Amino acid sequence: MRGRRSIPLLVALLTLAACGSSKSNTTTSNGSTSSSSGKPTLVISAAASLKKAFTTYGTQFSAASARFSFAGSDMLAAQIEQGVRPDVFASANTKLPAMLYGKGLVDKPVVFAANKLVLAVPAGSSKVKSLADVEKPGTVLVVGTPTVPVGDYTNTVLARLTPAQHRAVLASVKDREPDVTAIVGKLSQGAADAGFLYITDVKATDGKLKAIDLPASLQPRVAYGVAVIKGAPHPSQAQQFVAGLVSGAGRGDLRADGFLPPS
């Protein structure tokens, strides 16, 4: 799995992410952390595409002070494999939580949301109006790396094209990025003509990007899985956080940002 780092560096990065707030944290006698409000600090490793919805949900979560580490799902899963222990792992697919569950690193995963893959383009551009335009020479396409969920879903789309279309689209791929945030950045800066993203990522740009729907025959099933980490510092609060994604405030925040209910 790509994106692996040494354990000391990963632990340091996750610790920084968990402390990235104006509220100070203290370490309790059992090694867990608590915020200056007296609440425990719940650390959530989550797919980059969940950033807006989860940040909103975190401000409403009363059981703990939520701290997030957003990145590509594959990188976050690799960190957990190497010993990093957040409280919750939320992935943009179900494969990675299932893999960690199989290794005994997380509790049984739950599917909590769905999404839709689209072809995203800069709002002011007219160069790409359909998937067929991506096949034209000179088009700059940016996609996710194969190990990150958005890249895996993209590969599913490409595999459903005719061989000639598949070759033409692959010829337009100039960059492969580690998460959706990087793809959004390339498109927003005008460094690419098109890219495969989730519809929620396009909506989160507030008009900087626009979405082109893919034919239904090409659309992959995009499902998000979440699990509590085995040995999580705050298992009770972690379970409450997950429950809120399924049937509480988190579910509402996900819907408000364009996520779909799990099928």
N, C-alpha and C positions, 0 to 999 in steps of 0.2 A: 504494500500500500504506500502511495507516495505521500510526501509531506511529513515524514517522521523526523523527529529531532531527539536530541539526548534528553534523558529524563530530568536532569537538573534544570535545564533551560525551560522545558515545558512546565515544570512546577512553578518556576519563577514567573513565567508569562501568565499562567492561570491565576497565580496569587495577585499579580498586578491587576488583572481584569476584575478579580473579586473585590479589590480595594479601590477601584476607580470611581470614587464618589467623594462628595464633600463631607459625608459622615465618616467618622473614624471607626475602626474595628478594633476589638480587643480579643485576645486569645483566652479561652476558658481553660479550666483544669484538665479537661479531656482532650484538648488540642483543637477543638472547633472554634469558630469565630463568632463574635456577636457585634452588632453595631452599637453606636453611642446611644441609640434609643432603647437598648436592652434586648432587642429582638435578635434571634440568631441570624447569621448571614447565610443565605441559601445561594449556592453557586450553581448556575445553570449553563452548560455548554450547549449552544444551539446553532443551527444552520443559519448562515448569513441572511437568507431570505426571510427569516422570522424576526429580524431585528426590530422593525417598527411595531409589530403587534405585541411581541414579548416585552418590549420596553414599556409600552402602555399598560399591559397587564401587570408588570412588576410594580408599578406605582400604586396599584390597587390591592396588591397582595398583602393582606394584613398579618399573616402568620409568621412572616419573616421579612428581613430586608434582602430583596433580590439583587444579585449581582450576576452579570452576564459575560460570557466569553463567546463572541460570534465569529465563526470562520466556516470554511468548507467542512461539510459533515465528515468526509473521509479523514481530514486532519484531526478533528476532534475525537473520532473513534480511535485513531492511532494513538493519541495521547492517553486515552483510557486504557488501551492495551498495554502501554508502557508504564502505567502506574499512577497517572494523574487521577485524582478522585474528586470530581465535582459531586453535586447531589443529584443532578438530573441531566440526561442527555436527550436532546431533541434533534432529530435528523430529518432531512428533506426526502428521505426514502425509508423503506421498511427493512431493506437488506442489512444495513449497518447495525441497527439495534438488534435484529435477529442474530447477526453474527456474534455480537457481544453477549447476547443471552446464551447462545450455544457454548460460549467459553466460560459461562458462569460469572460474568462481570457485571451484569445488570439483572434486575427483576424482569418478569415477563413484559415485553413492550406492548404499548397500546397505540392503535392508529387514531390520531386525533384531528386530522385535517387533510384536505385534498387541495390540489392546485391545477393550473392549466399551463401547458407550455405554449409559448407564442414566439413568433419571429418579431424581434424588437428593432426599431429603427429610430434615428434622431427625428424629433418632431418636425424640424424644418426641412427635411430631406425628401426628395421625390425620386431618388435613384432606385430604391427598392420598394415596389408596391405589392409584390407577391413572392412566394417561394421560388417561382420560376425565374425571377430576376436575379436571385442569388447564384444561379447557374451560369450567368453571363461572365465572360472574361473581364477582369478588372475590378470585380466586386470584392470588397474586403469584408470577410465574415469572421466573427470572433465567437468561440464556443468554450464550454467548460472542459477541463481535462477529463479523460475517461473515468477516473476514479471518483470524481465528485458527482453527486446525484444529477445535477443539471446537465453534466456532460454525458452521463449514462442515458438519461432520457433523450438527449439529442441523438445519441447513437441509435436508439430505438427508432426514432423518426427516420433517420437516414437509411436504416436497414430496410424500411418499407418502401423506399423509392425504387424505381427501375435501376438496373446497373448503370445505365448511361447518366441518369440524373444523379445518382450517388457519386459517381466520379466527378461530375461537374461541380457539385456542391463542395466536395472535399477539396477540389482545386482552389476554391475561394477562401478556404480557412487559412488565415494568416496568424492567428494567435489562439492559444488555448490557456484559459485562465483558471486559477484554483478555486474561485467561488463567484457567486453572482455579483457581488459588489464590484469586483474587478471588471466584469463584463459591462456593467452599467457605466463604470467610469470611462471605459474605452468609447462607448457609444455617445455618452454625454459630451466628451471632449472632441468628438468628430474624428476619432482615430480609426473608426470602423464604420462600414455602411449598414451592417446588420449583425444581429446576434440572437442566439436562442436564450430566452429568459422565461421566468414564470410571469403570468399576468400580474401578480401582486407586485413584482419588482418594477414593472412599467408604471403601475398606478402610483407607486411610492415616489416616483421622480417628479410628481406634480407638473406634468405636461412637458418635461424635457424629452421624453421618449414616447413613441406611440406603438401600439401593438397591431400586428397582422395575424389574424387567426390562421391556424393550420387546418387543413382538411381533416374531417373527423376520422377518416381512415388512417391518418398518420399519427393522431394524438395518442401519446402514451398515458398509462394510468399513473398519475402523480399522487402518491400517498405519503404522508408524514407520520413517522413513528416516534414515540417518546418512552423513556424508561427511567426508573429510579436506579441509581448506581448501587451495587452491592457494597455494603460497608459505608454508605453515605453518612457524612457527619450529622445530617439532620433528616433522618428517614421519614418522620411523621410530617414535617413541613414539605418535604419533597413529594410525598404522596398527595398532600393537599394541593400542591401546585399542579400536579398532573390532573387531579380531579377537576380543577378549575378550567383546564384546557378542554376537557371532555364535556362538561355540563355546567360550567360556571362563568365567571367574568372573563376568563381567558378565551372561552369559546366566542363570546360576543366581540371581543377585540379582534380575533382572527377574522370573523365574518365582516367586521367593519373595514378591514383592510383587503377584502376581496378573496380570502381563502374560502374554500368550499367545504361542506360537511363531508366526513369520510364516507365512502360508498361501502 
